[in-house]
Amino acid sequence: IAAMIVLIPAALRAFASKRMHAGLTYAAPALLITVSMLCGRALNLRQLLMPPHPELGYFRLATEYQQQGQLEAASTELYRAIRVAPTYLDAYFGLAAVKIQQEDWSAAAWAYEQLLALDADGRAAKLKHILARLYLTMGGRVSSRSVPQAITAFEKAVTYDPSLAEAHASLGLGLARTWEFDRAFTVSDHALALAGDDERIYIQQIIAQTYLTVGNYELSLAQPEPAPSSIQHVQLALAACERATAYDPLQSEAHVVYVVDFHHE
């Protein structure tokens, strides 16, 4: 009844002013509502009055919000577009872009994973590369707070792009921080094998940190008194630090000197 009260006067005014198209736009829903009422059927007015492709309106509104710097409002409209049109690719791309601007890497990764599941125009390889970089960034951001979460992110990164040397090296460092040394060494060696000439120095620096982590662990097990087991741990720490020096001399030499002094004491 409320819809009829609004639509019928609007249609009459439009016809009176010879705006036939507008009049029909108002009259058609009114006629459908009348027929539905006469037939005793419930009509979904929201669905009836909604434009045929509401996701386009949500997307345009999100674009305007994004340009104005209102990223949260843009995100809301993009989620609405996805809700009404789950296969609308532009909404996922737009959501990923907004979430990257917000540094919400998890939500951005979700958007790209949905695109990958939809196989957006055969761009799977490119999407996987983007996802690998996103998870690499996520791992780096949380590594100081939660090593297990970082390891999970790095593992996803190497799953999406097995050729990403930095992800392998970062995974090796994360594993060393959870005392999984054998796997850490294997992953680090693989990272070095994958590294190109332009990134080799950086990869070596990460691997050096892995070995320094091992050295610090062994040194923490050494007791103040010169027991045989204590000396063994110091020797293992020294070996690890010397290995780190081979990868990154500037970063590791001070650790070697410290371990040597500790050994002499």
Disulfide bonds with the S-S distance in Angstrom:
none
